[in-house]
Amino acid sequence: MIVVGTGLMGIYLTAAAFRDIRSGYIHRWFLALGILPAFLLRIGMGSITIADTVGGIAVGAFFLAVSFISGDRFGKADGIILMYLGTALGFSYVVSLAAVAFVLSAAVIAVLLIFKRIALKGSVPFVPFLLAAYTLVMFTVVG
């Protein structure tokens, strides 16, 4: 079941990343679809404790709160997707995933700033970095 859940979450994140890149917006109905792969991945992960799951949800909720506080500088969809991933993977995996995503995004943003491809107040879609981090975490830590 972990292969099915991992694959479906990967497909979902890929579609969300393309949507985020193209329009900078992910529709609510599409966000709602993320419940299914998160549920299947959670079943596949098996031995995650309830406390670990609640901790994972709290990580996503924290980023959702950051979105509200920052006036959407960090997208609500990013926080919701992190909540799904936290539910499925648990606290330690989602913290690792978020850390990798932030490091990757910081590196890309630094390069874009150096080559003046974005302005200092510009923005970059974050879901592609969540996809890259998910891929790295799932194939190195979980796999």
PyMOL CGO cylinders between C-alpha atoms (Angstrom):
from pymol import cmd
from pymol.cgo import CYLINDER

trace = [
    CYLINDER, 0.00, 0.00, 0.00, 2.93, 2.33, 0.60, 0.3, 1, 1, 1, 1, 1, 1,
    CYLINDER, 2.93, 2.33, 0.60, 3.87, 2.16, -3.09, 0.3, 1, 1, 1, 1, 1, 1,
    CYLINDER, 3.87, 2.16, -3.09, 0.35, 3.15, -4.14, 0.3, 1, 1, 1, 1, 1, 1,
    CYLINDER, 0.35, 3.15, -4.14, 0.14, 5.97, -1.57, 0.3, 1, 1, 1, 1, 1, 1,
    CYLINDER, 0.14, 5.97, -1.57, 3.63, 7.23, -2.38, 0.3, 1, 1, 1, 1, 1, 1,
    CYLINDER, 3.63, 7.23, -2.38, 2.91, 7.17, -6.10, 0.3, 1, 1, 1, 1, 1, 1,
    CYLINDER, 2.91, 7.17, -6.10, -0.47, 8.88, -5.84, 0.3, 1, 1, 1, 1, 1, 1,
    CYLINDER, -0.47, 8.88, -5.84, 0.94, 11.59, -3.57, 0.3, 1, 1, 1, 1, 1, 1,
    CYLINDER, 0.94, 11.59, -3.57, 3.77, 12.09, -6.05, 0.3, 1, 1, 1, 1, 1, 1,
    CYLINDER, 3.77, 12.09, -6.05, 1.30, 12.43, -8.92, 0.3, 1, 1, 1, 1, 1, 1,
    CYLINDER, 1.30, 12.43, -8.92, -0.82, 14.84, -6.88, 0.3, 1, 1, 1, 1, 1, 1,
    CYLINDER, -0.82, 14.84, -6.88, 2.19, 16.98, -5.95, 0.3, 1, 1, 1, 1, 1, 1,
    CYLINDER, 2.19, 16.98, -5.95, 3.38, 16.99, -9.57, 0.3, 1, 1, 1, 1, 1, 1,
    CYLINDER, 3.38, 16.99, -9.57, 0.01, 18.25, -10.78, 0.3, 1, 1, 1, 1, 1, 1,
    CYLINDER, 0.01, 18.25, -10.78, -0.10, 20.82, -7.99, 0.3, 1, 1, 1, 1, 1, 1,
    CYLINDER, -0.10, 20.82, -7.99, 3.44, 21.98, -8.82, 0.3, 1, 1, 1, 1, 1, 1,
    CYLINDER, 3.44, 21.98, -8.82, 2.55, 22.49, -12.50, 0.3, 1, 1, 1, 1, 1, 1,
    CYLINDER, 2.55, 22.49, -12.50, -0.55, 24.41, -11.50, 0.3, 1, 1, 1, 1, 1, 1,
    CYLINDER, -0.55, 24.41, -11.50, 1.42, 26.54, -9.04, 0.3, 1, 1, 1, 1, 1, 1,
    CYLINDER, 1.42, 26.54, -9.04, 4.06, 27.34, -11.68, 0.3, 1, 1, 1, 1, 1, 1,
    CYLINDER, 4.06, 27.34, -11.68, 1.53, 28.17, -14.39, 0.3, 1, 1, 1, 1, 1, 1,
    CYLINDER, 1.53, 28.17, -14.39, -0.90, 30.31, -12.42, 0.3, 1, 1, 1, 1, 1, 1,
    CYLINDER, -0.90, 30.31, -12.42, 0.47, 30.79, -8.92, 0.3, 1, 1, 1, 1, 1, 1,
    CYLINDER, 0.47, 30.79, -8.92, -2.86, 29.54, -7.61, 0.3, 1, 1, 1, 1, 1, 1,
    CYLINDER, -2.86, 29.54, -7.61, -4.25, 26.14, -6.68, 0.3, 1, 1, 1, 1, 1, 1,
    CYLINDER, -4.25, 26.14, -6.68, -8.04, 25.82, -6.67, 0.3, 1, 1, 1, 1, 1, 1,
    CYLINDER, -8.04, 25.82, -6.67, -9.86, 24.67, -3.54, 0.3, 1, 1, 1, 1, 1, 1,
    CYLINDER, -9.86, 24.67, -3.54, -11.39, 21.69, -5.32, 0.3, 1, 1, 1, 1, 1, 1,
    CYLINDER, -11.39, 21.69, -5.32, -7.91, 20.55, -6.32, 0.3, 1, 1, 1, 1, 1, 1,
    CYLINDER, -7.91, 20.55, -6.32, -6.65, 20.97, -2.77, 0.3, 1, 1, 1, 1, 1, 1,
    CYLINDER, -6.65, 20.97, -2.77, -9.57, 18.84, -1.55, 0.3, 1, 1, 1, 1, 1, 1,
    CYLINDER, -9.57, 18.84, -1.55, -8.43, 16.03, -3.87, 0.3, 1, 1, 1, 1, 1, 1,
    CYLINDER, -8.43, 16.03, -3.87, -5.20, 15.80, -1.85, 0.3, 1, 1, 1, 1, 1, 1,
    CYLINDER, -5.20, 15.80, -1.85, -7.06, 14.07, 0.96, 0.3, 1, 1, 1, 1, 1, 1,
    CYLINDER, -7.06, 14.07, 0.96, -7.18, 10.79, -0.99, 0.3, 1, 1, 1, 1, 1, 1,
    CYLINDER, -7.18, 10.79, -0.99, -3.44, 10.33, -1.66, 0.3, 1, 1, 1, 1, 1, 1,
    CYLINDER, -3.44, 10.33, -1.66, -2.66, 11.56, 1.87, 0.3, 1, 1, 1, 1, 1, 1,
    CYLINDER, -2.66, 11.56, 1.87, -5.05, 8.96, 3.32, 0.3, 1, 1, 1, 1, 1, 1,
    CYLINDER, -5.05, 8.96, 3.32, -3.59, 6.15, 1.21, 0.3, 1, 1, 1, 1, 1, 1,
    CYLINDER, -3.59, 6.15, 1.21, -0.03, 7.19, 2.04, 0.3, 1, 1, 1, 1, 1, 1,
    CYLINDER, -0.03, 7.19, 2.04, -0.94, 7.30, 5.75, 0.3, 1, 1, 1, 1, 1, 1,
    CYLINDER, -0.94, 7.30, 5.75, -2.28, 3.76, 5.57, 0.3, 1, 1, 1, 1, 1, 1,
    CYLINDER, -2.28, 3.76, 5.57, 0.88, 2.65, 3.78, 0.3, 1, 1, 1, 1, 1, 1,
    CYLINDER, 0.88, 2.65, 3.78, 3.17, 4.25, 6.36, 0.3, 1, 1, 1, 1, 1, 1,
    CYLINDER, 3.17, 4.25, 6.36, 1.60, 1.98, 8.97, 0.3, 1, 1, 1, 1, 1, 1,
    CYLINDER, 1.60, 1.98, 8.97, 3.46, 2.35, 12.25, 0.3, 1, 1, 1, 1, 1, 1,
    CYLINDER, 3.46, 2.35, 12.25, 3.23, 6.12, 12.72, 0.3, 1, 1, 1, 1, 1, 1,
    CYLINDER, 3.23, 6.12, 12.72, 1.83, 6.94, 16.15, 0.3, 1, 1, 1, 1, 1, 1,
    CYLINDER, 1.83, 6.94, 16.15, -1.13, 9.23, 16.72, 0.3, 1, 1, 1, 1, 1, 1,
    CYLINDER, -1.13, 9.23, 16.72, 1.18, 11.74, 18.44, 0.3, 1, 1, 1, 1, 1, 1,
    CYLINDER, 1.18, 11.74, 18.44, 3.46, 11.75, 15.39, 0.3, 1, 1, 1, 1, 1, 1,
    CYLINDER, 3.46, 11.75, 15.39, 0.46, 12.29, 13.11, 0.3, 1, 1, 1, 1, 1, 1,
    CYLINDER, 0.46, 12.29, 13.11, -0.86, 15.15, 15.25, 0.3, 1, 1, 1, 1, 1, 1,
    CYLINDER, -0.86, 15.15, 15.25, 2.63, 16.66, 15.27, 0.3, 1, 1, 1, 1, 1, 1,
    CYLINDER, 2.63, 16.66, 15.27, 2.74, 16.43, 11.48, 0.3, 1, 1, 1, 1, 1, 1,
    CYLINDER, 2.74, 16.43, 11.48, -0.63, 18.15, 11.20, 0.3, 1, 1, 1, 1, 1, 1,
    CYLINDER, -0.63, 18.15, 11.20, 0.64, 20.85, 13.58, 0.3, 1, 1, 1, 1, 1, 1,
    CYLINDER, 0.64, 20.85, 13.58, 3.58, 21.56, 11.27, 0.3, 1, 1, 1, 1, 1, 1,
    CYLINDER, 3.58, 21.56, 11.27, 1.19, 22.15, 8.37, 0.3, 1, 1, 1, 1, 1, 1,
    CYLINDER, 1.19, 22.15, 8.37, -1.12, 24.20, 10.60, 0.3, 1, 1, 1, 1, 1, 1,
    CYLINDER, -1.12, 24.20, 10.60, 1.85, 26.35, 11.63, 0.3, 1, 1, 1, 1, 1, 1,
    CYLINDER, 1.85, 26.35, 11.63, 2.63, 27.15, 7.99, 0.3, 1, 1, 1, 1, 1, 1,
    CYLINDER, 2.63, 27.15, 7.99, -1.04, 27.83, 7.32, 0.3, 1, 1, 1, 1, 1, 1,
    CYLINDER, -1.04, 27.83, 7.32, -1.00, 30.31, 10.22, 0.3, 1, 1, 1, 1, 1, 1,
    CYLINDER, -1.00, 30.31, 10.22, 2.16, 31.88, 8.76, 0.3, 1, 1, 1, 1, 1, 1,
    CYLINDER, 2.16, 31.88, 8.76, 0.22, 32.36, 5.52, 0.3, 1, 1, 1, 1, 1, 1,
    CYLINDER, 0.22, 32.36, 5.52, -2.54, 34.27, 7.31, 0.3, 1, 1, 1, 1, 1, 1,
    CYLINDER, -2.54, 34.27, 7.31, -0.12, 36.34, 9.40, 0.3, 1, 1, 1, 1, 1, 1,
    CYLINDER, -0.12, 36.34, 9.40, 2.14, 37.21, 6.47, 0.3, 1, 1, 1, 1, 1, 1,
    CYLINDER, 2.14, 37.21, 6.47, -0.71, 38.32, 4.24, 0.3, 1, 1, 1, 1, 1, 1,
    CYLINDER, -0.71, 38.32, 4.24, -0.26, 35.35, 1.88, 0.3, 1, 1, 1, 1, 1, 1,
    CYLINDER, -0.26, 35.35, 1.88, 3.50, 35.78, 1.33, 0.3, 1, 1, 1, 1, 1, 1,
    CYLINDER, 3.50, 35.78, 1.33, 3.54, 32.05, 2.03, 0.3, 1, 1, 1, 1, 1, 1,
    CYLINDER, 3.54, 32.05, 2.03, 0.56, 30.50, 0.25, 0.3, 1, 1, 1, 1, 1, 1,
    CYLINDER, 0.56, 30.50, 0.25, -2.39, 28.91, 2.01, 0.3, 1, 1, 1, 1, 1, 1,
    CYLINDER, -2.39, 28.91, 2.01, -2.22, 26.02, -0.46, 0.3, 1, 1, 1, 1, 1, 1,
    CYLINDER, -2.22, 26.02, -0.46, 1.38, 25.36, 0.63, 0.3, 1, 1, 1, 1, 1, 1,
    CYLINDER, 1.38, 25.36, 0.63, 0.25, 25.13, 4.25, 0.3, 1, 1, 1, 1, 1, 1,
    CYLINDER, 0.25, 25.13, 4.25, -2.64, 22.83, 3.37, 0.3, 1, 1, 1, 1, 1, 1,
    CYLINDER, -2.64, 22.83, 3.37, -0.39, 20.54, 1.34, 0.3, 1, 1, 1, 1, 1, 1,
    CYLINDER, -0.39, 20.54, 1.34, 2.06, 20.44, 4.26, 0.3, 1, 1, 1, 1, 1, 1,
    CYLINDER, 2.06, 20.44, 4.26, -0.85, 19.47, 6.53, 0.3, 1, 1, 1, 1, 1, 1,
    CYLINDER, -0.85, 19.47, 6.53, -1.68, 16.58, 4.18, 0.3, 1, 1, 1, 1, 1, 1,
    CYLINDER, -1.68, 16.58, 4.18, 1.95, 15.51, 4.13, 0.3, 1, 1, 1, 1, 1, 1,
    CYLINDER, 1.95, 15.51, 4.13, 2.17, 15.84, 7.91, 0.3, 1, 1, 1, 1, 1, 1,
    CYLINDER, 2.17, 15.84, 7.91, -0.92, 13.69, 8.33, 0.3, 1, 1, 1, 1, 1, 1,
    CYLINDER, -0.92, 13.69, 8.33, 0.49, 11.01, 6.05, 0.3, 1, 1, 1, 1, 1, 1,
    CYLINDER, 0.49, 11.01, 6.05, 4.17, 11.06, 7.02, 0.3, 1, 1, 1, 1, 1, 1,
    CYLINDER, 4.17, 11.06, 7.02, 4.19, 12.23, 10.63, 0.3, 1, 1, 1, 1, 1, 1,
    CYLINDER, 4.19, 12.23, 10.63, 6.15, 14.93, 12.41, 0.3, 1, 1, 1, 1, 1, 1,
    CYLINDER, 6.15, 14.93, 12.41, 9.77, 13.92, 11.76, 0.3, 1, 1, 1, 1, 1, 1,
    CYLINDER, 9.77, 13.92, 11.76, 9.31, 13.25, 8.05, 0.3, 1, 1, 1, 1, 1, 1,
    CYLINDER, 9.31, 13.25, 8.05, 7.32, 16.42, 7.38, 0.3, 1, 1, 1, 1, 1, 1,
    CYLINDER, 7.32, 16.42, 7.38, 9.84, 18.55, 9.28, 0.3, 1, 1, 1, 1, 1, 1,
    CYLINDER, 9.84, 18.55, 9.28, 12.62, 17.01, 7.19, 0.3, 1, 1, 1, 1, 1, 1,
    CYLINDER, 12.62, 17.01, 7.19, 10.59, 17.55, 4.04, 0.3, 1, 1, 1, 1, 1, 1,
    CYLINDER, 10.59, 17.55, 4.04, 9.85, 21.20, 4.90, 0.3, 1, 1, 1, 1, 1, 1,
    CYLINDER, 9.85, 21.20, 4.90, 13.50, 21.87, 5.76, 0.3, 1, 1, 1, 1, 1, 1,
    CYLINDER, 13.50, 21.87, 5.76, 14.69, 20.39, 2.46, 0.3, 1, 1, 1, 1, 1, 1,
    CYLINDER, 14.69, 20.39, 2.46, 12.05, 22.36, 0.55, 0.3, 1, 1, 1, 1, 1, 1,
    CYLINDER, 12.05, 22.36, 0.55, 13.13, 25.62, 2.20, 0.3, 1, 1, 1, 1, 1, 1,
    CYLINDER, 13.13, 25.62, 2.20, 16.83, 24.98, 1.55, 0.3, 1, 1, 1, 1, 1, 1,
    CYLINDER, 16.83, 24.98, 1.55, 16.12, 24.16, -2.10, 0.3, 1, 1, 1, 1, 1, 1,
    CYLINDER, 16.12, 24.16, -2.10, 13.93, 27.22, -2.53, 0.3, 1, 1, 1, 1, 1, 1,
    CYLINDER, 13.93, 27.22, -2.53, 16.51, 29.47, -0.85, 0.3, 1, 1, 1, 1, 1, 1,
    CYLINDER, 16.51, 29.47, -0.85, 19.23, 28.20, -3.20, 0.3, 1, 1, 1, 1, 1, 1,
    CYLINDER, 19.23, 28.20, -3.20, 17.08, 28.75, -6.29, 0.3, 1, 1, 1, 1, 1, 1,
    CYLINDER, 17.08, 28.75, -6.29, 15.94, 32.18, -5.13, 0.3, 1, 1, 1, 1, 1, 1,
    CYLINDER, 15.94, 32.18, -5.13, 19.56, 33.19, -4.44, 0.3, 1, 1, 1, 1, 1, 1,
    CYLINDER, 19.56, 33.19, -4.44, 20.54, 32.20, -7.98, 0.3, 1, 1, 1, 1, 1, 1,
    CYLINDER, 20.54, 32.20, -7.98, 17.53, 34.01, -9.44, 0.3, 1, 1, 1, 1, 1, 1,
    CYLINDER, 17.53, 34.01, -9.44, 18.40, 37.14, -7.47, 0.3, 1, 1, 1, 1, 1, 1,
    CYLINDER, 18.40, 37.14, -7.47, 22.05, 37.03, -8.51, 0.3, 1, 1, 1, 1, 1, 1,
    CYLINDER, 22.05, 37.03, -8.51, 21.09, 36.77, -12.19, 0.3, 1, 1, 1, 1, 1, 1,
    CYLINDER, 21.09, 36.77, -12.19, 18.35, 39.38, -11.70, 0.3, 1, 1, 1, 1, 1, 1,
    CYLINDER, 18.35, 39.38, -11.70, 15.58, 37.04, -12.90, 0.3, 1, 1, 1, 1, 1, 1,
    CYLINDER, 15.58, 37.04, -12.90, 13.37, 38.12, -9.98, 0.3, 1, 1, 1, 1, 1, 1,
    CYLINDER, 13.37, 38.12, -9.98, 13.14, 41.28, -7.90, 0.3, 1, 1, 1, 1, 1, 1,
    CYLINDER, 13.14, 41.28, -7.90, 13.88, 41.34, -4.21, 0.3, 1, 1, 1, 1, 1, 1,
    CYLINDER, 13.88, 41.34, -4.21, 10.14, 41.48, -3.48, 0.3, 1, 1, 1, 1, 1, 1,
    CYLINDER, 10.14, 41.48, -3.48, 9.32, 38.90, -6.15, 0.3, 1, 1, 1, 1, 1, 1,
    CYLINDER, 9.32, 38.90, -6.15, 7.82, 35.51, -5.47, 0.3, 1, 1, 1, 1, 1, 1,
    CYLINDER, 7.82, 35.51, -5.47, 8.50, 31.94, -6.50, 0.3, 1, 1, 1, 1, 1, 1,
    CYLINDER, 8.50, 31.94, -6.50, 5.99, 29.05, -6.40, 0.3, 1, 1, 1, 1, 1, 1,
    CYLINDER, 5.99, 29.05, -6.40, 6.74, 26.79, -3.43, 0.3, 1, 1, 1, 1, 1, 1,
    CYLINDER, 6.74, 26.79, -3.43, 4.91, 23.57, -4.35, 0.3, 1, 1, 1, 1, 1, 1,
    CYLINDER, 4.91, 23.57, -4.35, 7.63, 22.52, -6.84, 0.3, 1, 1, 1, 1, 1, 1,
    CYLINDER, 7.63, 22.52, -6.84, 10.10, 22.61, -3.95, 0.3, 1, 1, 1, 1, 1, 1,
    CYLINDER, 10.10, 22.61, -3.95, 7.71, 20.53, -1.85, 0.3, 1, 1, 1, 1, 1, 1,
    CYLINDER, 7.71, 20.53, -1.85, 7.60, 18.01, -4.71, 0.3, 1, 1, 1, 1, 1, 1,
    CYLINDER, 7.60, 18.01, -4.71, 11.41, 17.89, -4.94, 0.3, 1, 1, 1, 1, 1, 1,
    CYLINDER, 11.41, 17.89, -4.94, 11.73, 17.55, -1.16, 0.3, 1, 1, 1, 1, 1, 1,
    CYLINDER, 11.73, 17.55, -1.16, 9.02, 14.85, -1.08, 0.3, 1, 1, 1, 1, 1, 1,
    CYLINDER, 9.02, 14.85, -1.08, 10.89, 12.91, -3.74, 0.3, 1, 1, 1, 1, 1, 1,
    CYLINDER, 10.89, 12.91, -3.74, 14.18, 13.18, -1.86, 0.3, 1, 1, 1, 1, 1, 1,
    CYLINDER, 14.18, 13.18, -1.86, 12.68, 12.26, 1.51, 0.3, 1, 1, 1, 1, 1, 1,
    CYLINDER, 12.68, 12.26, 1.51, 10.64, 9.35, 0.19, 0.3, 1, 1, 1, 1, 1, 1,
    CYLINDER, 10.64, 9.35, 0.19, 13.52, 7.80, -1.73, 0.3, 1, 1, 1, 1, 1, 1,
    CYLINDER, 13.52, 7.80, -1.73, 16.27, 8.39, 0.84, 0.3, 1, 1, 1, 1, 1, 1,
    CYLINDER, 16.27, 8.39, 0.84, 14.61, 8.19, 4.25, 0.3, 1, 1, 1, 1, 1, 1,
    CYLINDER, 14.61, 8.19, 4.25, 11.46, 6.12, 3.79, 0.3, 1, 1, 1, 1, 1, 1,
    CYLINDER, 11.46, 6.12, 3.79, 12.40, 3.99, 0.79, 0.3, 1, 1, 1, 1, 1, 1,
]
cmd.load_cgo(trace, "trace")
